[in-house]
Amino acid sequence: MYSLSQLEKQQVGLRLPRYLIEQLDELASSHSLNRTDLIFEAIRSYLEKQKEERFYEEFAQGVSELKQIQKGGKAGMPLSELIDEL
């Protein structure tokens, strides 16, 4: 959860090609939103997707490392001892 200070809005400048602004305005209008709301949601969604992808990449790396450990152990250490160590 975010603190109140983190939820405080801050103005930022943004320059976009005219065609993107036109598409933004059209989409915003069709959903009864303003540009700010639409850009906010697009950025929030993008960041969430990146966070999710990073999680799954790290998870896959961890699974790969565990498979390697299962095959040979860490310096001869059995998996059960490694788990106990963790």
N, CA, C and O atoms as a printed pandas DataFrame, in Angstrom:
     atom_number atom_name residue_name chain_id  residue_number  x_coord  y_coord  z_coord
0              1         N          MET        A               1    0.841   -1.175    0.000
1              2        CA          MET        A               1    0.000    0.000    0.000
2              3         C          MET        A               1    0.892    1.247    0.000
3              4         O          MET        A               1    2.037    1.209    0.451
4              5         N          TYR        A               2    0.361    2.314   -0.498
5              6        CA          TYR        A               2    1.123    3.546   -0.596
6              7         C          TYR        A               2    0.724    4.507    0.515
7              8         O          TYR        A               2   -0.428    4.527    0.948
8              9         N          SER        A               3    1.684    5.300    0.971
9             10        CA          SER        A               3    1.398    6.309    1.989
10            11         C          SER        A               3    0.711    7.506    1.330
11            12         O          SER        A               3    0.705    7.636    0.106
12            13         N          LEU        A               4    0.145    8.358    2.145
13            14        CA          LEU        A               4   -0.525    9.553    1.607
14            15         C          LEU        A               4    0.440   10.424    0.818
15            16         O          LEU        A               4    0.073   10.982   -0.216
16            17         N          SER        A               5    1.673   10.542    1.300
17            18        CA          SER        A               5    2.644   11.375    0.581
18            19         C          SER        A               5    2.992   10.771   -0.780
19            20         O          SER        A               5    3.273   11.504   -1.728
20            21         N          GLN        A               6    2.974    9.444   -0.881
21            22        CA          GLN        A               6    3.262    8.800   -2.157
22            23         C          GLN        A               6    2.090    8.952   -3.137
23            24         O          GLN        A               6    2.281    8.906   -4.352
24            25         N          LEU        A               7    0.902    9.130   -2.609
25            26        CA          LEU        A               7   -0.277    9.288   -3.461
26            27         C          LEU        A               7   -0.467   10.725   -3.937
27            28         O          LEU        A               7   -1.276   10.997   -4.824
28            29         N          GLU        A               8    0.290   11.641   -3.335
29            30        CA          GLU        A               8    0.184   13.049   -3.742
30            31         C          GLU        A               8    0.596   13.178   -5.203
31            32         O          GLU        A               8    1.605   12.615   -5.628
32            33         N          LYS        A               9   -0.183   13.917   -5.953
33            34        CA          LYS        A               9    0.097   14.054   -7.383
34            35         C          LYS        A               9    1.144   15.133   -7.629
35            36         O          LYS        A               9    1.223   16.135   -6.918
36            37         N          GLN        A              10    1.935   14.892   -8.651
37            38        CA          GLN        A              10    2.991   15.812   -9.044
38            39         C          GLN        A              10    2.897   16.020  -10.544
39            40         O          GLN        A              10    2.715   15.068  -11.303
40            41         N          GLN        A              11    3.019   17.231  -10.954
41            42        CA          GLN        A              11    2.917   17.548  -12.378
42            43         C          GLN        A              11    4.218   17.203  -13.086
43            44         O          GLN        A              11    5.308   17.460  -12.574
44            45         N          VAL        A              12    4.087   16.612  -14.284
45            46        CA          VAL        A              12    5.243   16.308  -15.125
46            47         C          VAL        A              12    4.951   16.804  -16.536
47            48         O          VAL        A              12    3.793   16.895  -16.945
48            49         N          GLY        A              13    5.983   17.116  -17.256
49            50        CA          GLY        A              13    5.824   17.545  -18.646
50            51         C          GLY        A              13    6.044   16.362  -19.565
51            52         O          GLY        A              13    6.835   15.466  -19.270
52            53         N          LEU        A              14    5.345   16.368  -20.668
53            54        CA          LEU        A              14    5.435   15.250  -21.590
54            55         C          LEU        A              14    5.210   15.761  -23.008
55            56         O          LEU        A              14    4.242   16.475  -23.272
56            57         N          ARG        A              15    6.082   15.402  -23.894
57            58        CA          ARG        A              15    5.927   15.768  -25.299
58            59         C          ARG        A              15    5.704   14.491  -26.091
59            60         O          ARG        A              15    6.483   13.542  -26.009
60            61         N          LEU        A              16    4.620   14.490  -26.861
61            62        CA          LEU        A              16    4.273   13.330  -27.677
62            63         C          LEU        A              16    3.961   13.790  -29.092
63            64         O          LEU        A              16    3.570   14.937  -29.308
64            65         N          PRO        A              17    4.136   12.892  -30.055
65            66        CA          PRO        A              17    3.761   13.243  -31.420
66            67         C          PRO        A              17    2.252   13.526  -31.491
67            68         O          PRO        A              17    1.454   12.940  -30.760
68            69         N          ARG        A              18    1.904   14.420  -32.373
69            70        CA          ARG        A              18    0.504   14.844  -32.511
70            71         C          ARG        A              18   -0.439   13.661  -32.748
71            72         O          ARG        A              18   -1.538   13.619  -32.195
72            73         N          TYR        A              19   -0.004   12.692  -33.579
73            74        CA          TYR        A              19   -0.891   11.564  -33.866
74            75         C          TYR        A              19   -1.221   10.769  -32.598
75            76         O          TYR        A              19   -2.328   10.246  -32.469
76            77         N          LEU        A              20   -0.261   10.672  -31.654
77            78        CA          LEU        A              20   -0.545    9.973  -30.398
78            79         C          LEU        A              20   -1.522   10.763  -29.534
79            80         O          LEU        A              20   -2.398   10.189  -28.887
80            81         N          ILE        A              21   -1.365   12.068  -29.530
81            82        CA          ILE        A              21   -2.290   12.914  -28.771
82            83         C          ILE        A              21   -3.703   12.758  -29.326
83            84         O          ILE        A              21   -4.670   12.653  -28.571
84            85         N          GLU        A              22   -3.810   12.744  -30.644
85            86        CA          GLU        A              22   -5.126   12.577  -31.264
86            87         C          GLU        A              22   -5.736   11.226  -30.885
87            88         O          GLU        A              22   -6.927   11.139  -30.586
88            89         N          GLN        A              23   -4.914   10.176  -30.901
89            90        CA          GLN        A              23   -5.416    8.856  -30.521
90            91         C          GLN        A              23   -5.792    8.815  -29.040
91            92         O          GLN        A              23   -6.800    8.217  -28.666
92            93         N          LEU        A              24   -4.980    9.449  -28.208
93            94        CA          LEU        A              24   -5.292    9.541  -26.775
94            95         C          LEU        A              24   -6.625   10.237  -26.558
95            96         O          LEU        A              24   -7.479    9.751  -25.816
96            97         N          ASP        A              25   -6.792   11.370  -27.207
97            98        CA          ASP        A              25   -8.023   12.143  -27.038
98            99         C          ASP        A              25   -9.243   11.354  -27.513
99           100         O          ASP        A              25  -10.300   11.398  -26.884
100          101         N          GLU        A              26   -9.093   10.642  -28.610
101          102        CA          GLU        A              26  -10.204    9.840  -29.124
102          103         C          GLU        A              26  -10.566    8.723  -28.147
103          104         O          GLU        A              26  -11.741    8.501  -27.854
104          105         N          LEU        A              27   -9.555    8.029  -27.649
105          106        CA          LEU        A              27   -9.790    6.950  -26.693
106          107         C          LEU        A              27  -10.358    7.476  -25.379
107          108         O          LEU        A              27  -11.293    6.905  -24.819
108          109         N          ALA        A              28   -9.784    8.563  -24.904
109          110        CA          ALA        A              28  -10.264    9.167  -23.657
110          111         C          ALA        A              28  -11.723    9.571  -23.793
111          112         O          ALA        A              28  -12.525    9.334  -22.890
112          113         N          SER        A              29  -12.060   10.172  -24.902
113          114        CA          SER        A              29  -13.432   10.612  -25.132
114          115         C          SER        A              29  -14.394    9.430  -25.167
115          116         O          SER        A              29  -15.489    9.499  -24.609
116          117         N          SER        A              30  -13.989    8.354  -25.818
117          118        CA          SER        A              30  -14.876    7.193  -25.937
118          119         C          SER        A              30  -15.084    6.479  -24.606
119          120         O          SER        A              30  -16.046    5.727  -24.451
120          121         N          HIS        A              31  -14.187    6.710  -23.641
121          122        CA          HIS        A              31  -14.307    6.090  -22.313
122          123         C          HIS        A              31  -14.645    7.108  -21.229
123          124         O          HIS        A              31  -14.571    6.804  -20.039
124          125         N          SER        A              32  -15.011    8.299  -21.640
125          126        CA          SER        A              32  -15.353    9.385  -20.689
126          127         C          SER        A              32  -14.235    9.634  -19.681
127          128         O          SER        A              32  -14.484    9.789  -18.485
128          129         N          LEU        A              33  -13.015    9.671  -20.174
129          130        CA          LEU        A              33  -11.843    9.963  -19.355
130          131         C          LEU        A              33  -11.166   11.215  -19.896
131          132         O          LEU        A              33  -11.462   11.669  -21.002
132          133         N          ASN        A              34  -10.257   11.762  -19.104
133          134        CA          ASN        A              34   -9.433   12.842  -19.639
134          135         C          ASN        A              34   -8.046   12.284  -19.938
135          136         O          ASN        A              34   -7.743   11.145  -19.581
136          137         N          ARG        A              35   -7.210   13.073  -20.587
137          138        CA          ARG        A              35   -5.870   12.611  -20.952
138          139         C          ARG        A              35   -5.092   12.117  -19.742
139          140         O          ARG        A              35   -4.455   11.064  -19.786
140          141         N          THR        A              36   -5.149   12.882  -18.674
141          142        CA          THR        A              36   -4.388   12.525  -17.475
142          143         C          THR        A              36   -4.776   11.144  -16.970
143          144         O          THR        A              36   -3.917   10.316  -16.666
144          145         N          ASP        A              37   -6.093   10.903  -16.883
145          146        CA          ASP        A              37   -6.545    9.597  -16.395
146          147         C          ASP        A              37   -6.090    8.467  -17.309
147          148         O          ASP        A              37   -5.672    7.410  -16.838
148          149         N          LEU        A              38   -6.170    8.691  -18.600
149          150        CA          LEU        A              38   -5.782    7.668  -19.561
150          151         C          LEU        A              38   -4.273    7.404  -19.507
151          152         O          LEU        A              38   -3.847    6.249  -19.494
152          153         N          ILE        A              39   -3.480    8.453  -19.475
153          154        CA          ILE        A              39   -2.023    8.287  -19.401
154          155         C          ILE        A              39   -1.631    7.645  -18.072
155          156         O          ILE        A              39   -0.756    6.780  -18.035
156          157         N          PHE        A              40   -2.270    8.061  -16.987
157          158        CA          PHE        A              40   -2.021    7.479  -15.668
158          159         C          PHE        A              40   -2.263    5.970  -15.703
159          160         O          PHE        A              40   -1.423    5.193  -15.249
160          161         N          GLU        A              41   -3.406    5.560  -16.240
161          162        CA          GLU        A              41   -3.751    4.138  -16.280
162          163         C          GLU        A              41   -2.801    3.363  -17.194
163          164         O          GLU        A              41   -2.427    2.232  -16.881
164          165         N          ALA        A              42   -2.412    3.959  -18.312
165          166        CA          ALA        A              42   -1.481    3.288  -19.231
166          167         C          ALA        A              42   -0.126    3.070  -18.564
167          168         O          ALA        A              42    0.456    1.992  -18.683
168          169         N          ILE        A              43    0.375    4.078  -17.868
169          170        CA          ILE        A              43    1.671    3.955  -17.188
170          171         C          ILE        A              43    1.583    2.956  -16.052
171          172         O          ILE        A              43    2.469    2.116  -15.890
172          173         N          ARG        A              44    0.509    3.041  -15.254
173          174        CA          ARG        A              44    0.338    2.124  -14.131
174          175         C          ARG        A              44    0.284    0.678  -14.635
175          176         O          ARG        A              44    0.926   -0.206  -14.067
176          177         N          SER        A              45   -0.474    0.448  -15.688
177          178        CA          SER        A              45   -0.615   -0.887  -16.262
178          179         C          SER        A              45    0.729   -1.389  -16.798
179          180         O          SER        A              45    1.099   -2.542  -16.578
180          181         N          TYR        A              46    1.449   -0.525  -17.496
181          182        CA          TYR        A              46    2.753   -0.908  -18.053
182          183         C          TYR        A              46    3.733   -1.283  -16.944
183          184         O          TYR        A              46    4.420   -2.300  -17.037
184          185         N          LEU        A              47    3.796   -0.467  -15.903
185          186        CA          LEU        A              47    4.720   -0.744  -14.799
186          187         C          LEU        A              47    4.363   -2.040  -14.088
187          188         O          LEU        A              47    5.251   -2.804  -13.710
188          189         N          GLU        A              48    3.083   -2.292  -13.903
189          190        CA          GLU        A              48    2.633   -3.532  -13.270
190          191         C          GLU        A              48    3.019   -4.739  -14.115
191          192         O          GLU        A              48    3.451   -5.762  -13.584
192          193         N          LYS        A              49    2.864   -4.621  -15.424
193          194        CA          LYS        A              49    3.234   -5.718  -16.328
194          195         C          LYS        A              49    4.742   -5.973  -16.273
195          196         O          LYS        A              49    5.173   -7.126  -16.266
196          197         N          GLN        A              50    5.545   -4.909  -16.234
197          198        CA          GLN        A              50    6.990   -5.067  -16.153
198          199         C          GLN        A              50    7.391   -5.743  -14.846
199          200         O          GLN        A              50    8.275   -6.599  -14.828
200          201         N          LYS        A              51    6.741   -5.358  -13.764
201          202        CA          LYS        A              51    7.012   -5.949  -12.450
202          203         C          LYS        A              51    6.669   -7.446  -12.465
203          204         O          LYS        A              51    7.414   -8.269  -11.933
204          205         N          GLU        A              52    5.547   -7.779  -13.075
205          206        CA          GLU        A              52    5.119   -9.177  -13.173
206          207         C          GLU        A              52    6.104   -9.980  -14.012
207          208         O          GLU        A              52    6.479  -11.088  -13.629
208          209         N          GLU        A              53    6.525   -9.442  -15.142
209          210        CA          GLU        A              53    7.481  -10.140  -15.997
210          211         C          GLU        A              53    8.808  -10.357  -15.282
211          212         O          GLU        A              53    9.411  -11.425  -15.391
212          213         N          ARG        A              54    9.260   -9.344  -14.550
213          214        CA          ARG        A              54   10.508   -9.463  -13.795
214          215         C          ARG        A              54   10.390  -10.566  -12.744
215          216         O          ARG        A              54   11.322  -11.346  -12.549
216          217         N          PHE        A              55    9.229  -10.628  -12.062
217          218        CA          PHE        A              55    9.000  -11.670  -11.051
218          219         C          PHE        A              55    9.117  -13.050  -11.671
219          220         O          PHE        A              55    9.807  -13.917  -11.135
220          221         N          TYR        A              56    8.442  -13.262  -12.811
221          222        CA          TYR        A              56    8.460  -14.578  -13.442
222          223         C          TYR        A              56    9.840  -14.927  -14.001
223          224         O          TYR        A              56   10.227  -16.096  -13.998
224          225         N          GLU        A              57   10.575  -13.946  -14.471
225          226        CA          GLU        A              57   11.948  -14.207  -14.926
226          227         C          GLU        A              57   12.811  -14.653  -13.755
227          228         O          GLU        A              57   13.578  -15.609  -13.872
228          229         N          GLU        A              58   12.687  -13.959  -12.621
229          230        CA          GLU        A              58   13.466  -14.326  -11.437
230          231         C          GLU        A              58   13.028  -15.690  -10.901
231          232         O          GLU        A              58   13.852  -16.476  -10.435
232          233         N          PHE        A              59   11.735  -15.960  -10.971
233          234        CA          PHE        A              59   11.225  -17.254  -10.529
234          235         C          PHE        A              59   11.793  -18.369  -11.404
235          236         O          PHE        A              59   12.239  -19.398  -10.894
236          237         N          ALA        A              60   11.776  -18.163  -12.722
237          238        CA          ALA        A              60   12.317  -19.161  -13.651
238          239         C          ALA        A              60   13.800  -19.387  -13.393
239          240         O          ALA        A              60   14.280  -20.518  -13.464
240          241         N          GLN        A              61   14.523  -18.315  -13.093
241          242        CA          GLN        A              61   15.953  -18.443  -12.782
242          243         C          GLN        A              61   16.141  -19.270  -11.515
243          244         O          GLN        A              61   17.024  -20.125  -11.448
244          245         N          GLY        A              62   15.305  -19.010  -10.511
245          246        CA          GLY        A              62   15.388  -19.775   -9.262
246          247         C          GLY        A              62   15.089  -21.245   -9.482
247          248         O          GLY        A              62   15.766  -22.108   -8.922
248          249         N          VAL        A              63   14.076  -21.541  -10.299
249          250        CA          VAL        A              63   13.734  -22.929  -10.609
250          251         C          VAL        A              63   14.909  -23.602  -11.318
251          252         O          VAL        A              63   15.260  -24.741  -11.014
252          253         N          SER        A              64   15.504  -22.890  -12.257
253          254        CA          SER        A              64   16.651  -23.426  -12.985
254          255         C          SER        A              64   17.809  -23.735  -12.033
255          256         O          SER        A              64   18.446  -24.782  -12.138
256          257         N          GLU        A              65   18.070  -22.821  -11.112
257          258        CA          GLU        A              65   19.149  -23.036  -10.142
258          259         C          GLU        A              65   18.840  -24.223   -9.235
259          260         O          GLU        A              65   19.734  -25.004   -8.911
260          261         N          LEU        A              66   17.575  -24.364   -8.822
261          262        CA          LEU        A              66   17.203  -25.506   -7.981
262          263         C          LEU        A              66   17.366  -26.822   -8.733
263          264         O          LEU        A              66   17.789  -27.822   -8.154
264          265         N          LYS        A              67   17.029  -26.822  -10.030
265          266        CA          LYS        A              67   17.212  -28.030  -10.826
266          267         C          LYS        A              67   18.684  -28.408  -10.891
267          268         O          LYS        A              67   19.039  -29.583  -10.800
268          269         N          GLN        A              68   19.536  -27.400  -11.049
269          270        CA          GLN        A              68   20.980  -27.652  -11.074
270          271         C          GLN        A              68   21.448  -28.226   -9.744
271          272         O          GLN        A              68   22.271  -29.141   -9.707
272          273         N          ILE        A              69   20.922  -27.689   -8.665
273          274        CA          ILE        A              69   21.301  -28.168   -7.335
274          275         C          ILE        A              69   20.844  -29.602   -7.152
275          276         O          ILE        A              69   21.574  -30.422   -6.596
276          277         N          GLN        A              70   19.626  -29.914   -7.620
277          278        CA          GLN        A              70   19.107  -31.278   -7.503
278          279         C          GLN        A              70   19.991  -32.271   -8.240
279          280         O          GLN        A              70   20.188  -33.400   -7.792
280          281         N          LYS        A              71   20.515  -31.837   -9.365
281          282        CA          LYS        A              71   21.345  -32.737  -10.166
282          283         C          LYS        A              71   22.676  -33.020   -9.481
283          284         O          LYS        A              71   23.130  -34.164   -9.446
284          285         N          GLY        A              72   23.293  -31.989   -8.941
285          286        CA          GLY        A              72   24.624  -32.210   -8.399
286          287         C          GLY        A              72   24.825  -31.683   -7.004
287          288         O          GLY        A              72   25.859  -31.955   -6.392
288          289         N          GLY        A              73   23.898  -30.958   -6.489
289          290        CA          GLY        A              73   24.068  -30.389   -5.160
290          291         C          GLY        A              73   25.054  -29.250   -5.183
291          292         O          GLY        A              73   25.804  -29.083   -6.144
292          293         N          LYS        A              74   25.053  -28.476   -4.140
293          294        CA          LYS        A              74   25.986  -27.349   -4.007
294          295         C          LYS        A              74   27.240  -27.874   -3.329
295          296         O          LYS        A              74   27.235  -28.164   -2.133
296          297         N          ALA        A              75   28.297  -27.993   -4.088
297          298        CA          ALA        A              75   29.565  -28.508   -3.592
298          299         C          ALA        A              75   29.353  -29.840   -2.879
299          300         O          ALA        A              75   29.911  -30.085   -1.809
300          301         N          GLY        A              76   28.521  -30.711   -3.503
301          302        CA          GLY        A              76   28.287  -32.022   -2.938
302          303         C          GLY        A              76   27.234  -32.066   -1.844
303          304         O          GLY        A              76   26.971  -33.126   -1.276
304          305         N          MET        A              77   26.629  -30.921   -1.545
305          306        CA          MET        A              77   25.630  -30.871   -0.484
306          307         C          MET        A              77   24.304  -31.406   -1.008
307          308         O          MET        A              77   23.844  -30.961   -2.060
308          309         N          PRO        A              78   23.671  -32.356   -0.302
309          310        CA          PRO        A              78   22.345  -32.839   -0.725
310          311         C          PRO        A              78   21.311  -31.722   -0.654
311          312         O          PRO        A              78   21.444  -30.787    0.136
312          313         N          LEU        A              79   20.288  -31.829   -1.483
313          314        CA          LEU        A              79   19.246  -30.804   -1.554
314          315         C          LEU        A              79   18.595  -30.588   -0.189
315          316         O          LEU        A              79   18.329  -29.446    0.185
316          317         N          SER        A              80   18.339  -31.639    0.549
317          318        CA          SER        A              80   17.687  -31.498    1.862
318          319         C          SER        A              80   18.530  -30.643    2.807
319          320         O          SER        A              80   17.979  -29.845    3.565
320          321         N          GLU        A              81   19.851  -30.795    2.775
321          322        CA          GLU        A              81   20.729  -29.973    3.621
322          323         C          GLU        A              81   20.739  -28.526    3.153
323          324         O          GLU        A              81   20.768  -27.600    3.964
324          325         N          LEU        A              82   20.716  -28.341    1.830
325          326        CA          LEU        A              82   20.681  -26.978    1.291
326          327         C          LEU        A              82   19.404  -26.280    1.710
327          328         O          LEU        A              82   19.433  -25.109    2.089
328          329         N          ILE        A              83   18.279  -26.986    1.646
329          330        CA          ILE        A              83   17.001  -26.403    2.071
330          331         C          ILE        A              83   17.047  -26.048    3.547
331          332         O          ILE        A              83   16.580  -24.981    3.946
332          333         N          ASP        A              84   17.602  -26.927    4.353
333          334        CA          ASP        A              84   17.742  -26.644    5.795
334          335         C          ASP        A              84   18.609  -25.407    6.026
335          336         O          ASP        A              84   18.355  -24.614    6.933
336          337         N          GLU        A              85   19.635  -25.261    5.190
337          338        CA          GLU        A              85   20.541  -24.122    5.300
338          339         C          GLU        A              85   19.806  -22.807    4.993
339          340         O          GLU        A              85   20.072  -21.771    5.603
340          341         N          LEU        A              86   18.888  -22.878    4.043
341          342        CA          LEU        A              86   18.120  -21.687    3.675
342          343         C          LEU        A              86   17.190  -21.321    4.780
343          344         O          LEU        A              86   16.451  -20.343    4.667
